[in-house]
Amino acid sequence: MTDNTLLYKIAKAYYEDGLTQDQIGKRFGLSRIKISRLLQQARQSRVVQITITPPTDSFGDLERELEAAFGLDEVIVVSNASGMQSDVVPRLGAAAANYLARCLGDQQVLDLSWGTTLLAMVEALAPQNLPDLRVVQMLGGLGRPESETYGADLTMRMAQTLGARMRLLPAPGIVSSKLVRDALLQDVNIADTLALAARADLAVVGIGAPQPGAVVMQTGILTETDLAELKALGAVGDIALRFFDADGRPIEHPINDRIIGLDLNQIKAIPHVVGVAGGNGKYEVVRGAVRGHLIDVLITDELTAIRLIQEKEPGSEFALA
């Protein structure tokens, strides 16, 4: 049995004095491997008890609980004290930009969808120099070409900010019929871009809600008939115009045959899918996305996060103010 006094001295030298295991070994006449074992023993015998203090205003515990509850790689929660969408969207965008800043590197392929939250992310990105990063538009153009919330403009702006290469999808996002869609998919540039998008290392996607006031309705991307039919089939949200139900299962609807872009199975197969969504009207769509494991990383607001935990684990310590 090792003397606890020795454990105490070694632990002090390592954790407080900042000495390496080699330096401690030389000081006490022990091998580095022996020091490593003694440090482990110090923790097991509770001579060393580590306390981790969360930063002020941190949602770290809530994030960890959500990660465990839904099997997510990471959850990032932003404040939503005002409850106003105009405040939440820039915070979500900044959080997504910070996430990319620490995980992006050269030799990667990054897919991008569209929407106001991703516009906020692109605007918050800090310039980098990643000449071998490829930013790919994963869904064809939607609405007016000059609109800054749509894929082509976001892809160009992100590539410029990151000093990366861009790959645009030279096609509409939704066309009039399956016949037109199939003909366009024969184009080598369109086919090659979609094939590249399907091989991406990382995708950043917005998560939309099929509501009368949604952008897809305001711009005429979907008709009232489309909306009614999708909701009748149980649609609660979409990723890149691919609709899913409350459990994240794909919705089978004729609109799927008119879309030029990745489908949900292709998106789900990408190693790291980052979903950015929160604020008013986004709880059900976020819940569906995490239930269906459509995303690996969730960036959302505190009110949405708390509702997810309260539903998953009734009686959770987290309570709405």
DRENNUZA-534820 format. One record per residue: residue in three letters; x, y, z of N, C-alpha, C, O, CB in turn. Coordinates in steps of 0.1 Angstrom, whole numbers, plus 5000, padded with zeros to 4 digits. Last residue first. Glycine has a CB too. Layout:
BEGIN
ALAXYZXYZXYZXYZXYZ...
***
This chain:
BEGIN
ALA461853004831461653114840460253164839459853254846462653224836LEU461652644831461452774823461252884833460552864843460252764814ALA464252444845462852494845462752624838463652714838462352514859PHE466052164851465952284843464552324842463652244839466552264829GLU465951924864466252034872466052164864465952274870467652024877SER463051734852464451774851464651904859463751974862464851804836GLY460551624851461151654864462551694864463251694874461051534872PRO461051424822460151494831460751514845461251414850458751434832GLU463051424798463151374811462251464820462751564826464651384816LYS461951514774462751394774462851334788462651214790464151414768GLU460751754781459951654775460651514775460051414778459651684760GLN462951894792461751874800460851764794460251684801460952004801ILE464651904770465051824782463751794790463651684795466051904790LEU463252074752463651934748463951854760463551734760464851954739ARG462952304768461752224764462152084760461451994763460952294753ILE465652384768464952344781463752264778463452164785464552474789ALA466052444741466852344748466152294760466152174763468252394751THR464352664737464152534729464852424736464352314737464652554715LEU465552844755464152804757463852674749463152584754463252914752GLU468252874744468052814757466552764760466352664766468352914768ASP468652774710468552874720468152804733467652684733467552984717THR471252584692469952634694469852724706470952764712468952514697ILE472852354674473052494679471752554680471052584670474052574670LEU473952024674472752114675473252254681473852254691471652054683VAL475351774655475651894663474451984663473952014652476951964659ASP474151594639475151544649475451654659475751624670476451494642ILE470851524625472051614628472951554639472451474647471551754632LEU469051324625469351394612470551484613471151514603468151474607HIS467851174644469351164643469751224629470651164622469851024644GLY465251204650465551124638467051114635467451054626464951184626ARG465451374672464851244673465251154662465451034664463251254674VAL466451604660467251524669466751384672467451294674467451604682ALA464351674643465651654637466551574647467351484642466351794634GLY462151704660462151604650463551574645463851454642461251654639ARG463151924676462851794682462851684672463351574674461551804690VAL463152124656464452084662464251944669465151854668464952184673VAL460452144651461352104640462752054646463351964641461552224630GLU459352224675458952094669459952044659460251924657457552104664TYR460652474680460852364689460552234682461252134683459952384701LYS460352694664461352604660461452484669462252394666462652674659GLY458652914671458152814661459152714657458852634648457752884649ASN461253134680459753104679459453004668459953014656459053234676GLY464452974685463453084685462053034683461752914684463853184675GLY466552794661466052824674465052934674464852994663467152854684ALA469252624645467852664645467452694660467852634669466952554639VAL471452434628471352564635469952614634469452644623472352674628GLY473152134627471852204626471752324634472052324646470752104630VAL475751984611475452084622474152154619474052214608476652184622VAL476951674607475851764602475551854614475151804624474651684597HIS479551484598479151584608478151684602478551764594480451654613PRO479451284577479951254590479551354601479351314612481451254590ILE476451224559477651314560478151294575477351304584477251464557ALA474051084560475251004559476551094560477651034561475250934545LYS472051284560472351204573473651124572474251104583471151104576ILE472151344533472551444543472951374556473951404562471451544546GLN471051114522472451154518472951254529474151254532472451224504ASN468551114534469451004537470951034533471851004540469050874529LEU467451344524467751334538468651224541469551234550466451314546ASP469151444493467951404501468351374515469551384519467351274494LEU470551734477470751614485469451574492468651664496471851624495GLY468851854447469651874459469751744467469151644463469051984469ILE466151954433467551924429468451964441468852074443467952014416ILE462851824434463951894441465351854435465551734433463951874456ARG460751684425461051804418462251884424462551994419459751894418ASP460251464441460651434427460951564419461351554407459551354420ASN459251584464460651524464461151494450462351504448460651394472ILE456651644459457551754458459051704458459951764452457451844470PRO455151414464455551434450456551554449457351554439454451464441HIS456351264495455451364488455951384474457151384472455251494496GLU457051134524456951094510455851184504454751174507456650944509ILE459251254548457951264543457951234528458651294520457251404545PRO461551074569461251154556459851144552459151044554462151094545ARG461451124604461351034592460951114580460151204581460250924595GLY461451264628462651274619462551184607463551174600463851254626ASP459251244642460251154646461451164637462351074637459751014647ALA457551424630457951454643459051364649459651394658456651444652ASP458951414596457851424605458451444620459551474621457051294605PHE460451624570460451514579459351534589458751644591461751494586PHE461451734537460551744548460651614556460751504551459151774544ARG463851914523463551774525462751764538463351784549464751674525LEU464852164521463552134514463151984515462251944508463652184500ALA466952164539467252174525466052124516466252064506468452094521ILE464952014561466352044559466652044545466451944538467251944567ASP461852094577462652054566464052094567464452184574462052114553GLY458951984597460152064594460852014581460451914576461152064605VAL456751834600456951934610458152024606458252144612457251874624ALA454351644583455551724582455651824593454651904595455651794568GLY452051484581452751494593454051564593454851554603453051354597LEU450451504559451251384560452151384572452851284575452151374547ALA449351754563448451634564449251504565448751414571447551634552LYS451651904556451151904570450251784572450251724583450552034574LEU451651854528452751824537452351804551452751714558453951924535GLU449151974520449451834518450551784527450451674533449751804504ALA449552244527448452164533448652014532448451944541447052204526LEU451752304511451852314525450752234532451052154542451652464530ASP450652274485451852194490451852194505452052084511453152254484THR448652474486448252324484449452234489449252144496447952294470GLU450152704488449252664499448852524498448752454509448052754499THR453452614475452152674474451352634486451752554494451452614461LEU456852714479455752624481454452694480454352814482455852554496ILE458052944469458652814467457652704469457752604462459852804477GLY456953194474456353114465457052984461456652914452456153194452THR457953344495458653364482458053274471458453274459460153324483GLN456453274516456453414512457053434498456653524491457253494522MET457153004519455753044515455753184510455053214500454753034527VAL459752994527459352914515457952954510457652924499459452774519VAL459653154550460253214538459853134525459653194515461753214539ALA456453134567457853094564458353144551457553184542457952934564GLY453853174574454753294573456153254570457053344570454653364585PRO452652914574452253014564453153134563453353194552450853074568GLN455252664578454252754583453852864573454652884564454652824596PRO457352434582456352464572455152534577454152484581455852334565ALA460552534592459152494597458152534586458152644581458852564610GLY463952434588462852514586461552454591461452334594462652544571ILE467152464598466052364599464752454599464452534608466152284613GLY470252484580469152544587468052444588467952344580468652674581VAL473452324582472052334577471152414586471252404598471552194574VAL476552224572475852324581474452354575474352404563476652454583ALA478551934571477452014565476852104576476652064587476351924559LEU481551774563480751854572479651924565479851974553481651954580ASP482651634542483051604556482151664566481951614577484551644558ALA480751514514481251624523481651564536481151464541480151724525ARG479751364493480951314500481551414510482651404514482051294489ALA477551504484477251384491478551324498478351244507476751284481ALA478951704469478151744482477851614490477951624502476851814478LEU479851554448480751614457480051644470480651624481481451734451ALA477351504436478151394440479251434450479551374460478851324428LEU476551754429475751684439476551564444476451524456474451634433THR478451814410478351894422477651824433478051824445477652034419ASP477951624390479251624397479251704410479751664420480351684388ALA475351704382475651564387476951564395476951504406475651464376ILE475951954372474951944383475251804390475351804402473551944377ASN477751894351478151994362477251974374477651974386478052134357VAL476351724334477551674341477951764353478351714363478651654332ASP472851664334473951764332475151724340475051704352473551914335GLN470951504344471851444334473051544331474051504325471151414321LEU469351654359470351574366471351504356472351444361469651474375LEU467651764341468751854346469751764353470951804353468151954356ALA465951544337466751594326467851684331468951664326465851684316ASP464751524362465551414357466451454346467651414344464751294353ARG463351764364464351734373465351634368466551644368463751694387VAL461451734343462451844342463651814351464751834348461851974345LEU460051514353460751504340461751614339462851584334459651524329LYS458951614377460051514378460751504364461951474364459451374382SER458451974374458051834373459251744374460451784374457351804359SER459452234379457952214377457552064377456352034379457552274364VAL461852244406461452264392459952214391459352174401462352184382ILE464052384430462752304428462252344414462252464410461752334439GLY466452504427466252404438465052324436465052204440466252484451PRO468052524394466952564404466852464415467252344413465652584397ALA471652514391470252464388469252524398469652564409470252314388PRO474552474397473952554386472552504382472352464370474852564374LEU475852504426474952414420474152484409473252554413474052334430LEU479352584431477952624430477152514423477652444414477752754424ARG481852574452481252484441479752514441479052474450481552334444MET484852754460483452724461482952644449483652634439482652864460ARG487752754482487152734468485652714470485152654480487852624461ALA488453014506488352874502487852874487487552974481487352804511GLY488653224524489753204515489753064508490753004506491053224521LEU486453264539487353164544488553144535489453064538486653034546THR485053464524485553494538486553394543487553434550484353494547GLN484553324501485353444500485953474514487153504515484553564495ALA482853114510484153084504485053204504486253184506483853034490MET480653274519481453194529482853164523483853174530480653064532ARG479753384495480253474506481153394516482153444521479053544513MET479053154480480053254475480653334487481853354488479453344465THR477053054497478152974494479353064489480453044493477852874483LEU475153264497475753224510477053144507478053164514474853134518ASP474453254470475053374476475753344489476853394491473953484478ALA473352994467474453044459475153164465476453164466473953074445GLY471252974488472452894488473552944480474752944485472152764482TYR469853284501469853154494471253094492472253164493469053174481THR469853524513469653414522469753284515469653174521468253424528GLU470053734495471253694501471053574511472053524517471853804509SER468653734463468353724477469653664484470153564480467153624479GLU468953744436469653844443469453824458470153904466469153984439PRO467253544425468753524425469453624434470553594439469253534411ARG464453454444465053554436466653534437467153524448464753704441GLY464053104449463553244450464353334441464953284430463653294464LEU466952904450465552924455465253074454465953154459465352864469GLY469252674435468752814438467252814441466452744435469052904427GLY469852344450469852444439469252574444468752594455469052394427LEU471852254477470552264472470552374461471152474463469452294483MET474552274485473952144485472452134480471852034479473952094499GLN477452424475475952444476475252314474475352244464475552544464VAL480452394493479552334482478152374485477652354496479752184481VAL483752474496482352504501481352474490481452534479482252654506ARG486752324503485752344493484352364499483952284507485752234483LEU490052424512488652394517487752414505487852514498488252474529ASP492452514503492052374499490652334505490252214503493152274503PRO492752764515492652754500492252614495491752604484493952784494LEU491952934539491852784537491652754522490652714518490652734546ASN492353174559492953134546493052984545493952924550494353204545GLN489553374572490653274573491253254559490753304549490053134579PRO487553614589488353574577489353474581490053474591489053694571ALA484853504609486053574608486853524596486853404593486953554621LEU481253514604482553444602483753544602483753644596482553364590ALA478953654605479753654618481053584616481953594625478953584629GLU477753604581478053744584479053754596479753844598476853824587VAL477253334583478153384573478653524576479853554575477553374559MET475253344603476453274605477553324596478653354600476353124604ALA473153484590473753544602475153474606476053544610472853524614LEU472653294571473153424567473853494579474853554577471953514561LEU471653094587472953074581473453204575474753214575472852964570THR469253214593470153184604471553164598472553204604469653064612THR467853244569468353364576469353334587470253414589467053434582GLY469053004543468153054554468753174561469953204560467852944563TRP470652684533470252824531469452874543469052794552469452844518SER473452484533472152494528471752644527472452714520471052424538LEU476652354525475852464530474452464525474352454512476552604528ASP479452144531478152164525477452274532477552294544477352044524LEU482852124527481852174536480552204527480652284518482252304543VAL485551914527484451964519483351994528482951914536484051844509GLN489051984534487751944537486751984527486952074519487351994551GLN491652074531491351944527490051884531489751764531492451844532ASP491852284561492052254547491752104544491552024553493552284543GLY489252304586490652294582490652274567489652254560491352184589LEU487152384614487452384599488852374597489752424604486852504593CYS486752414641486852284636487152274621487452164616485452214638ARG486752674650487552584657487652444650488552364654487152574671ALA484952804633486352864634487252764641488452754638486252994642LEU482552674636483352644624484752694626485652634620482652714612TYR481852784661482052644660482852614648483852534649480652574659ASN481553054654482553014664482852864663484052824664482153054678ALA479353034637480553084632481753044641482853004636480553234630ALA477352954656477752864645479052904639479952814635476652864634ALA477253184672477653054678478152954667479152884669476552994686ALA476353364653477653384659478153254665479353224664477653494670GLY473753264648474753274637476153284643477153224637474453394629LEU472553284673472753154667473853154656474653064655471453094661ARG472653564675473353484685473553344680474653284681472553474698PRO470953644654472353674653473153594663474353564661472553824657VAL468453514663469153474651470553514650471453434647468353534639VAL467653644687468153504687468953464675469953404676466953404689ASP466653894682467853874690468453744689469653724690467453904705SER464553844665465553934660466853934669467853964664464954074660GLN462853694682463653624671464753714665465753664661462653584660MET462853734717462653794703463553724693464653704695462853944704GLY463453664742462453584735462153634721461253584714461253584743SER465353774758464253854754463153784747462053824747464853954744ALA467153554764466453624775465253704770464253714777467453714781ASN468453334753467253384746466453464756465253444758466453274740SER471853224746470853294755469653344746469753384735471453414762VAL472552904731472753054733471553114741470553054742472853124719VAL474252604732473052674736473352824737474352854744472352614749ILE475252324714475652464718474452544720473552554711476652534707VAL476151994717475052094717475652224721476452234731473952044726GLU477651714700477751844707476451924706475751924696478951924702ASP476751464692478151484694478351614703479251614712478951494681LEU473751324707474451424699475951434702476351414714473751554700GLY471951164721473051104714473751194704474151154693472550984706PHE469951274736469651254722470851194714470751184702469251384716ALA471051284762469651244760469351214746468551124743468651364764ALA473651384760473351244765471951194761471751084757473651234780GLU473151644750474051554743473751404747473651314738475551584745LEU471551744771470951724758471851624750471251544743470851854751GLU473551754791472351674793471651644780471151534778471351744803ARG475351934781475751794783474551704785474551594780476651784795GLU473752164780474252114768474651964770474351884761475552194763LEU473352204808472152184799472652124786471952024781471452314796ASP475952254815475252134821474052104812473751984810474852164835GLY476652494800477352374799476652244804476652144797478652384806PHE475852744797474752644796475452504795474752414790473852674784SER477153014817477352904808476152814808475452804818478652824812ASP477453244833476453244822476653134812476253144800476553374814THR480853164840479653244843478753244831479253264820480053384848PRO481852824834482052964833480753034837479652974836482453004818PRO481852564860481452614847481652764846481652834856480052584844THR484552394874483652504876483252564863484052604855484252614885ILE485252084885485252164873484152264875482952234876484952074860THR487451934908486252004906486252094894487252164892485952094919ILE488851634918488851734908487451804907486451734906489251684894GLN490751524944489351534940489251654930489451774935488451554952VAL493251314956492951424946491451414942490951304938493851404933VAL492651124974493651224978493451344969493651464973495051164978ARG490950934964490351064967491251154975490851254981489051044976SER491850704954491750714969491250844974491150864986493150684975GLN491850774927490950664932490850664947489750634952491550534928ARG493750974927492351004923491450904929490350934934492251024908ALA496050834934495650944942494250984939493551034948496551064939GLN496250644913495850604926495450714935494450694943497050524933GLN497050824893495750754891495250704905494150714908495850634881LEU499550884904498550994902497150934900496150984905498951074889LEU500750634903500450694916499450814915498650824924501850744922ARG500950594875500150504883499750564897498650554902500850374885SER502750804869501450794863500550714871499350744873501550744849ILE505050714884504350844887502950844882502050884889505150964882LYS505650484870505250474884504550594888503550584895506450444893ILE506350604845505250504845504750494860503550484862505650374839ARG508650744853507450814848506250724849505150774853507650874834SER510150604883509950614869508750694865507850714873509850474862LEU511650794910510650694905510550714890510950814885509250714912GLY512850984926513550864923512650754918512850634921514250814936PHE511651224930511351124940512050994937511850894944509851104941ARG512651374908512651434921512451334932513151334943511551544923LYS512151214886513551244890513651294904514551264911514151344880GLY509251224887509951104888511451114892511951044901509951024875ILE508851494881508451444894509151314897509651284908506951424895GLN509751504855510351584865510051534879510951534888509951734864ASP507851324842509351294842510051374853510951324860509951334828GLN505551464846505651334853507151294853507651234863504851224846THR506151814852505851704844506051574852506651574862506651704831LEU504652054875505851974870505351854862504151814863506651914882GLY502852224886502952214872504152144867504552154855502952354866ASP502152254912503452314908503652304893504552374888504552234915GLU499552134912499752274916501052334912501052454908499652284931TYR499651884900498551964898498752114902498152194896497351904906TYR502351774907501751764894500651874891500651944881501151634891ALA502851834934503851864924503251864910503651954902504951764925LYS500551724945500751864947501751914936501552014929501351904961ALA500851454939499751524934499951674934499651744925498451484942ILE503151394955503251384940502051464934502251524923503151234936LYS502151444980503351524975503351514960503551614953504651474981TYR500151244982499851394984500951474978500651574971499651424999LEU501551014980500551044970500251194970500051264960499250964972LEU502951035003503651034990502751074979503051154970504350894988THR500951005022501751135022502451145008502651255003502751125034ASN499950755018499150865013499950995013499651085005497850885021ASP502050505007501850605018501050715011501450775001503150655024THR500650214991501450344990501050435001499850455004501350404976MET500849885000500050005000500950125000501850145008499050005012
***
